[in-house]
Amino acid sequence: MAPTPTPTKNILILGASYAGVSTAHYLLKHAIPKLPDPESYKIVLVSPSTEILCRPACPRPMISDDLLPQDKLFVSIPEVFKKYSEENFRFEHATALELDHAGRKVLVKSTDQVEKTIEYHALVIATGASTPSPLLGLNSGADTLRAEWVEFRTEMSRAKSIVIAGGGPAGIETAGELGEHLNGTSGWFCGKLENPKVQITVVTSSSQILPGLRSSIAKKAEGLLARMGVVVVKGTKVVDVQPPSEEKDTTAITLSDGSVLEADIYIPAVGTTPNTSFIDKSLLIADGRVNVTNALRVEGAGERVYAVGDVASNARPAVHAILSAVPVLCANVKRDLLLASGVDVSGADRLFIEDTRETQLVPIGRRWGVGAAMGWQIPSFMVWLIKGRDYWLWTTGGLWSGSQWDKES
Ligand SMILES: Cc1cc2nc3c(=O)[nH]c(=O)nc-3n(C[C@H](O)[C@H](O)[C@H](O)COP(=O)(O)OP(=O)(O)OC[C@H]3O[C@@H](n4cnc5c(N)ncnc54)[C@H](O)[C@@H]3O)c2cc1C
């Protein structure tokens, strides 16, 4: 009599960006092959987009396709996982609608509107966070993002005024890219650019832009922006936004000091919202992120449920935090899977400890930038070399292909 095949145990990963894609590669390389009966485990990677995006780059290619190589910016997810066995990997072009953590299953909806339930043996939530502006990330599929960029470029070609809400890196990088592209820069000894072609205003409620960096670095960024005709309004909130109407073509942006700015384009770049609407509130902290332990397990969700990346409460939203969290998460997933399969595993959990030192690189236009790494200020040229030159595209090849995770660490 033929032996009964072992039922497949799904390791379900929701979200396919920095956190989800890295976790999938890492587990396929270092966890599944070490389990008894590896053919019985399947990574199921769920994403509403069939392409991965180098998200930090968005402020530049939203202006034109010619500014960065498109084949490196968007990469096919099924293509980079083709090298693994079909027994161990499946891509689901779908969105998670509802997590039933008591029943250990997730309801997903495919892009052709078909709903189905996927049961899991282990679950990794890596659904990240959405930006209020649709221009700055994969809030849904890559085609939608590209269509948003096309529409933006048409508006940009006619714009005389742009208002950006938010003085964090996303707002400042967007202001710098638009400033240099639309206005150029003043000469080195002229300081502020007088009479820019397009009025670009950044509004921030903080007392400085780039609150993640010391104030002297933030001042440098403000000086560079001024050279591109960007004006910064600090200590002021956007309290109301009225979109264009039949009577007028501009957006009216009311500020907390009572003044009203009229703009041809308004870009909200204030904060992000964790993509957790499909998760029971009892598993979330007050700001909407998933409540994880230092071992990256989700508190109260049952066995073998984890969260990583911008969606999780363990760290501030940054790629470098994800890259240090992935080996910790995967070591704990592997250990839990071995234990669940009856293998006696010694040793303790690996714990994630966030590096909270001042670390942020912010290109200002295509030639300059400001920033710090691990508490050390980085000169403009180095910011350009590391990030501003191609907005991290030099790093994503290894991440998306998985070669970054060839060694278990
Ligand atoms: C403009 C900008 C510039 C940035 N610059 C930097 C930088 O220079 N350095 C740095 O370290 N960080 C930077 N960041 C932050 C960085 O991009 C994030 O930390 C990183 O993208 C987070 O990765 P993630 O995998 O956690 O989630 P995300 O990148 O947010 O991706 C989540 C994925 O999950 C999918 N998803 C959402 N909901 C569901 C669902 N219900 N079901 C299934 N899938 C779902 C989404 O479509 C998306 O593909 C920047 C962010 C922005 C917006």
PDBQT file of the ligand as one rigid body, heavy atoms in Angstrom, charges set to zero:
ROOT
HETATM    1  C1  LIG A 501       8.913  57.970   0.605  1.00  0.00    +0.000 C 
HETATM    2  C2  LIG A 501       9.532  57.001   1.561  1.00  0.00    +0.000 A 
HETATM    3  C3  LIG A 501      10.926  56.995   1.740  1.00  0.00    +0.000 A 
HETATM    4  C4  LIG A 501      11.508  56.094   2.615  1.00  0.00    +0.000 A 
HETATM    5  N1  LIG A 501      12.874  56.098   2.740  1.00  0.00    +0.000 NA
HETATM    6  C5  LIG A 501      13.470  55.205   3.571  1.00  0.00    +0.000 A 
HETATM    7  C6  LIG A 501      14.908  55.157   3.695  1.00  0.00    +0.000 A 
HETATM    8  O1  LIG A 501      15.618  55.904   3.045  1.00  0.00    +0.000 OA
HETATM    9  N2  LIG A 501      15.448  54.251   4.542  1.00  0.00    +0.000 N 
HETATM   10  C7  LIG A 501      14.674  53.397   5.261  1.00  0.00    +0.000 A 
HETATM   11  O2  LIG A 501      15.223  52.594   6.032  1.00  0.00    +0.000 OA
HETATM   12  N3  LIG A 501      13.324  53.396   5.148  1.00  0.00    +0.000 NA
HETATM   13  C8  LIG A 501      12.714  54.282   4.322  1.00  0.00    +0.000 A 
HETATM   14  N4  LIG A 501      11.336  54.301   4.208  1.00  0.00    +0.000 N 
HETATM   15  C9  LIG A 501      10.555  53.305   4.979  1.00  0.00    +0.000 C 
HETATM   16  C10 LIG A 501      10.551  51.981   4.235  1.00  0.00    +0.000 C 
HETATM   17  O3  LIG A 501      10.082  52.164   2.931  1.00  0.00    +0.000 OA
HETATM   18  C11 LIG A 501       9.691  50.991   5.018  1.00  0.00    +0.000 C 
HETATM   19  O4  LIG A 501      10.294  50.800   6.289  1.00  0.00    +0.000 OA
HETATM   20  C12 LIG A 501       9.560  49.644   4.300  1.00  0.00    +0.000 C 
HETATM   21  O5  LIG A 501       9.009  49.779   3.002  1.00  0.00    +0.000 OA
HETATM   22  C13 LIG A 501       8.671  48.734   5.133  1.00  0.00    +0.000 C 
HETATM   23  O6  LIG A 501       8.617  47.486   4.527  1.00  0.00    +0.000 OA
HETATM   24  P1  LIG A 501       7.473  46.438   4.920  1.00  0.00    +0.000 P 
HETATM   25  O7  LIG A 501       7.793  45.196   4.180  1.00  0.00    +0.000 OA
HETATM   26  O8  LIG A 501       7.328  46.372   6.385  1.00  0.00    +0.000 OA
HETATM   27  O9  LIG A 501       6.108  47.085   4.408  1.00  0.00    +0.000 OA
HETATM   28  P2  LIG A 501       5.675  47.897   3.122  1.00  0.00    +0.000 P 
HETATM   29  O10 LIG A 501       6.846  48.331   2.323  1.00  0.00    +0.000 OA
HETATM   30  O11 LIG A 501       4.708  48.916   3.609  1.00  0.00    +0.000 OA
HETATM   31  O12 LIG A 501       4.906  46.809   2.258  1.00  0.00    +0.000 OA
HETATM   32  C14 LIG A 501       3.794  46.121   2.736  1.00  0.00    +0.000 C 
HETATM   33  C15 LIG A 501       3.233  45.263   1.627  1.00  0.00    +0.000 C 
HETATM   34  O13 LIG A 501       2.090  44.570   2.123  1.00  0.00    +0.000 OA
HETATM   35  C16 LIG A 501       1.031  44.664   1.191  1.00  0.00    +0.000 C 
HETATM   36  N5  LIG A 501      -0.250  44.612   1.900  1.00  0.00    +0.000 N 
HETATM   37  C17 LIG A 501      -0.918  45.611   2.536  1.00  0.00    +0.000 A 
HETATM   38  N6  LIG A 501      -2.085  45.171   3.037  1.00  0.00    +0.000 NA
HETATM   39  C18 LIG A 501      -2.169  43.860   2.718  1.00  0.00    +0.000 A 
HETATM   40  C19 LIG A 501      -3.137  42.854   2.966  1.00  0.00    +0.000 A 
HETATM   41  N7  LIG A 501      -4.266  43.106   3.654  1.00  0.00    +0.000 N 
HETATM   42  N8  LIG A 501      -2.914  41.617   2.469  1.00  0.00    +0.000 NA
HETATM   43  C20 LIG A 501      -1.776  41.325   1.794  1.00  0.00    +0.000 A 
HETATM   44  N9  LIG A 501      -0.816  42.248   1.531  1.00  0.00    +0.000 NA
HETATM   45  C21 LIG A 501      -1.003  43.502   1.997  1.00  0.00    +0.000 A 
HETATM   46  C22 LIG A 501       1.251  46.020   0.502  1.00  0.00    +0.000 C 
HETATM   47  O14 LIG A 501       0.648  46.044  -0.774  1.00  0.00    +0.000 OA
HETATM   48  C23 LIG A 501       2.772  46.080   0.424  1.00  0.00    +0.000 C 
HETATM   49  O15 LIG A 501       3.264  45.516  -0.747  1.00  0.00    +0.000 OA
HETATM   50  C24 LIG A 501      10.708  55.188   3.336  1.00  0.00    +0.000 A 
HETATM   51  C25 LIG A 501       9.320  55.190   3.169  1.00  0.00    +0.000 A 
HETATM   52  C26 LIG A 501       8.732  56.079   2.295  1.00  0.00    +0.000 A 
HETATM   53  C27 LIG A 501       7.233  56.073   2.118  1.00  0.00    +0.000 C 
ENDROOT
TORSDOF 0
